[in-house]
Amino acid sequence: FAQLPFEIIPQEIIQTQSTNVDIISGTTRTSYGIIMAVEDALNKARIECSQTSQN
């Protein structure tokens, strides 16, 4: 059961092209953790991309 969010949340994010996806009941903290990690990675990628394009 604990592995479920690691399988479903990333699939949902990719399918919707958004981190605004449903949380899996019973795994709220894990689901939010995955979503926050993806948002953080996307923000870092945007910063690195914009810095590279300015050079």
Backbone bond lengths (Angstrom), bond angles and torsions (degrees), N, CA, C in turn:
res aa  C-N    CA-C-N  psi(-1)  N-CA   C-N-CA  omega(-1)  CA-C   N-CA-C  phi
1 F - - - 1.459 - - 1.524 111.23 -
2 A 1.329 116.96 -37.66 1.463 120.26 -178.56 1.521 111.84 -67.69
3 Q 1.312 117.74 -24.96 1.466 121.72 179.98 1.528 111.72 -77.00
4 L 1.308 117.81 -20.17 1.459 123.41 -175.02 1.531 113.95 -52.47
5 P 1.338 120.60 -49.26 1.464 118.86 -178.63 1.527 113.15 -63.95
6 F 1.330 117.48 -29.77 1.464 120.42 179.60 1.523 111.77 -70.55
7 E 1.305 116.96 -19.78 1.458 121.70 177.11 1.524 111.31 -92.97
8 I 1.321 116.88 -44.15 1.463 121.11 -171.52 1.531 113.47 -83.54
9 I 1.323 118.16 -46.93 1.473 120.91 -174.92 1.532 111.73 -58.15
10 P 1.339 120.11 -50.03 1.471 118.67 178.71 1.534 113.03 -59.82
11 Q 1.334 117.21 -38.31 1.463 120.36 177.50 1.523 111.02 -61.63
12 E 1.331 116.35 -43.79 1.462 120.94 179.66 1.533 111.03 -64.59
13 I 1.322 116.74 -41.10 1.469 120.67 179.36 1.524 109.91 -61.76
14 I 1.320 116.93 -43.67 1.463 120.79 179.78 1.524 110.71 -66.86
15 Q 1.323 117.65 -45.33 1.464 121.10 -178.36 1.523 112.23 -62.50
16 T 1.336 116.58 -41.22 1.464 119.91 -176.79 1.523 112.42 -90.25
17 Q 1.346 116.29 -10.76 1.460 121.49 -175.47 1.521 110.38 54.75
18 S 1.327 115.51 39.26 1.457 122.78 -177.33 1.525 109.25 -156.99
19 T 1.331 115.18 152.23 1.463 119.22 173.64 1.526 110.95 -91.89
20 N 1.310 117.13 4.31 1.462 122.01 177.26 1.531 108.58 -86.68
21 V 1.340 115.19 73.85 1.463 121.44 -177.89 1.525 109.54 -119.10
22 D 1.320 115.68 163.35 1.465 120.97 -179.99 1.523 111.07 -69.05
23 I 1.324 114.86 142.62 1.455 122.63 175.42 1.526 108.05 -83.33
24 I 1.314 117.04 143.05 1.462 121.29 179.15 1.521 108.96 -85.14
25 S 1.318 115.75 122.06 1.459 121.71 -179.29 1.526 110.73 -56.95
26 G 1.321 115.50 133.82 1.451 120.95 -179.78 1.515 113.78 89.86
27 T 1.326 116.29 -10.96 1.469 120.54 178.82 1.526 109.80 -132.35
28 T 1.316 115.53 38.43 1.460 121.24 -173.79 1.519 112.48 -56.59
29 R 1.307 117.94 -50.66 1.475 120.40 -177.17 1.522 111.42 -64.47
30 T 1.306 116.83 -41.86 1.462 120.19 178.75 1.519 110.33 -64.84
31 S 1.329 116.90 -43.62 1.460 121.07 179.08 1.522 110.85 -60.50
32 Y 1.335 116.79 -47.74 1.462 120.28 178.17 1.525 111.14 -62.40
33 G 1.325 117.28 -38.10 1.459 120.81 178.91 1.518 112.12 -61.14
34 I 1.312 116.49 -42.58 1.461 121.07 178.35 1.525 110.01 -64.58
35 I 1.316 116.72 -46.56 1.466 121.28 -179.56 1.527 110.81 -61.29
36 M 1.324 116.76 -44.87 1.468 120.46 -179.79 1.530 111.13 -64.86
37 A 1.321 117.53 -37.62 1.465 121.10 178.54 1.525 110.82 -64.90
38 V 1.322 117.07 -40.93 1.463 120.92 177.96 1.525 110.19 -65.71
39 E 1.335 117.37 -44.41 1.464 120.51 178.65 1.527 110.91 -61.19
40 D 1.325 117.42 -41.44 1.459 121.56 178.66 1.529 110.65 -63.03
41 A 1.316 117.23 -44.51 1.464 121.14 179.06 1.525 111.22 -63.13
42 L 1.330 117.17 -41.01 1.460 120.54 178.37 1.524 111.38 -64.95
43 N 1.318 117.14 -41.64 1.463 120.57 177.94 1.521 111.05 -63.32
44 K 1.315 117.92 -42.33 1.465 121.21 178.29 1.521 110.75 -65.00
45 A 1.319 117.43 -39.08 1.461 121.10 178.72 1.521 110.78 -65.20
46 R 1.320 117.78 -38.87 1.466 121.12 177.75 1.519 110.80 -63.55
47 I 1.323 117.25 -43.65 1.461 121.63 -179.53 1.524 109.80 -63.30
48 E 1.326 117.77 -47.49 1.457 121.41 -179.74 1.519 110.92 -64.25
49 C 1.317 117.44 -39.09 1.459 121.71 179.85 1.522 110.73 -65.58
50 S 1.321 117.84 -44.09 1.461 120.33 -179.08 1.521 110.79 -69.30
51 Q 1.323 118.97 -34.04 1.459 121.29 177.32 1.522 110.24 -68.36
52 T 1.306 117.54 -38.07 1.457 121.84 179.19 1.519 110.59 -67.87
53 S 1.313 117.88 -40.61 1.462 120.77 -177.77 1.521 112.35 -72.54
54 Q 1.324 118.02 -20.52 1.461 120.95 178.62 1.522 111.57 -79.89
55 N 1.319 118.25 -20.24 1.471 121.73 -177.76 1.492 111.95 -83.99
